[in-house]
Amino acid sequence: MDNEFNSTIYLVRGADDAIQLQ
């Protein structure tokens, strides 16, 4: 459960970083 939550946060952060890089 914790791993699933952490994975979701990681993906959201990655998407946010990708948007900022553009």
ZAKOL-395711 format. One record per atom (N, C-alpha, C): residue number from 1; residue in one letter; x, y, z. Coordinates in nm, 4 decimals. Layout:
+-----+---+----------+----------+----------+
!   k ! r !       xx !       yy !       zz !
+-----+---+----------+----------+----------+
! NUM ! a !        X !        Y !        Z !
...
+-----+---+----------+----------+----------+
! end
This chain:
+-----+---+----------+----------+----------+
!   k ! r !       xx !       yy !       zz !
+-----+---+----------+----------+----------+
!   1 ! m !   0.0841 !  -0.1206 !   0.0000 !
!   1 ! m !   0.0000 !   0.0000 !   0.0000 !
!   1 ! m !   0.0874 !   0.1253 !   0.0000 !
!   2 ! d !   0.1851 !   0.1299 !   0.0860 !
!   2 ! d !   0.2752 !   0.2458 !   0.0900 !
!   2 ! d !   0.3523 !   0.2586 !  -0.0416 !
!   3 ! n !   0.3997 !   0.1451 !  -0.0929 !
!   3 ! n !   0.4744 !   0.1487 !  -0.2188 !
!   3 ! n !   0.3883 !   0.2027 !  -0.3319 !
!   4 ! e !   0.2613 !   0.1644 !  -0.3317 !
!   4 ! e !   0.1711 !   0.2103 !  -0.4375 !
!   4 ! e !   0.1528 !   0.3609 !  -0.4272 !
!   5 ! f !   0.1375 !   0.4087 !  -0.3050 !
!   5 ! f !   0.1192 !   0.5524 !  -0.2831 !
!   5 ! f !   0.2449 !   0.6284 !  -0.3249 !
!   6 ! n !   0.3609 !   0.5802 !  -0.2852 !
!   6 ! n !   0.4874 !   0.6450 !  -0.3204 !
!   6 ! n !   0.5067 !   0.6470 !  -0.4717 !
!   7 ! s !   0.4683 !   0.5406 !  -0.5387 !
!   7 ! s !   0.4827 !   0.5341 !  -0.6837 !
!   7 ! s !   0.3962 !   0.6407 !  -0.7503 !
!   8 ! t !   0.2759 !   0.6588 !  -0.6958 !
!   8 ! t !   0.1855 !   0.7590 !  -0.7531 !
!   8 ! t !   0.2443 !   0.8984 !  -0.7345 !
!   9 ! i !   0.2954 !   0.9270 !  -0.6168 !
!   9 ! i !   0.3559 !   1.0581 !  -0.5914 !
!   9 ! i !   0.4742 !   1.0795 !  -0.6846 !
!  10 ! y !   0.5544 !   0.9745 !  -0.7053 !
!  10 ! y !   0.6709 !   0.9850 !  -0.7928 !
!  10 ! y !   0.6296 !   1.0188 !  -0.9353 !
!  11 ! l !   0.5237 !   0.9535 !  -0.9819 !
!  11 ! l !   0.4764 !   0.9786 !  -1.1187 !
!  11 ! l !   0.4237 !   1.1205 !  -1.1314 !
!  12 ! v !   0.3521 !   1.1670 !  -1.0296 !
!  12 ! v !   0.2975 !   1.3030 !  -1.0333 !
!  12 ! v !   0.4113 !   1.4037 !  -1.0330 !
!  13 ! r !   0.5112 !   1.3809 !  -0.9507 !
!  13 ! r !   0.6265 !   1.4717 !  -0.9462 !
!  13 ! r !   0.6990 !   1.4722 !  -1.0797 !
!  14 ! g !   0.7145 !   1.3552 !  -1.1389 !
!  14 ! g !   0.7828 !   1.3432 !  -1.2679 !
!  14 ! g !   0.7084 !   1.4219 !  -1.3750 !
!  15 ! a !   0.5761 !   1.4135 !  -1.3741 !
!  15 ! a !   0.4957 !   1.4864 !  -1.4720 !
!  15 ! a !   0.5103 !   1.6361 !  -1.4491 !
!  16 ! d !   0.5115 !   1.6769 !  -1.3224 !
!  16 ! d !   0.5249 !   1.8190 !  -1.2881 !
!  16 ! d !   0.6613 !   1.8703 !  -1.3348 !
!  17 ! d !   0.7659 !   1.7919 !  -1.3128 !
!  17 ! d !   0.9003 !   1.8310 !  -1.3568 !
!  17 ! d !   0.9054 !   1.8433 !  -1.5084 !
!  18 ! a !   0.8425 !   1.7498 !  -1.5778 !
!  18 ! a !   0.8436 !   1.7509 !  -1.7240 !
!  18 ! a !   0.7763 !   1.8777 !  -1.7765 !
!  19 ! i !   0.6681 !   1.9177 !  -1.7112 !
!  19 ! i !   0.5969 !   2.0394 !  -1.7543 !
!  19 ! i !   0.6861 !   2.1617 !  -1.7322 !
!  20 ! q !   0.7556 !   2.1661 !  -1.6197 !
!  20 ! q !   0.8414 !   2.2810 !  -1.5899 !
!  20 ! q !   0.9591 !   2.2881 !  -1.6868 !
!  21 ! l !   1.0088 !   2.1720 !  -1.7301 !
!  21 ! l !   1.1221 !   2.1714 !  -1.8222 !
!  21 ! l !   1.0827 !   2.2290 !  -1.9580 !
!  22 ! q !   0.9565 !   2.2150 !  -1.9948 !
!  22 ! q !   0.9108 !   2.2701 !  -2.1220 !
!  22 ! q !   0.8877 !   2.4185 !  -2.1032 !
+-----+---+----------+----------+----------+
! end
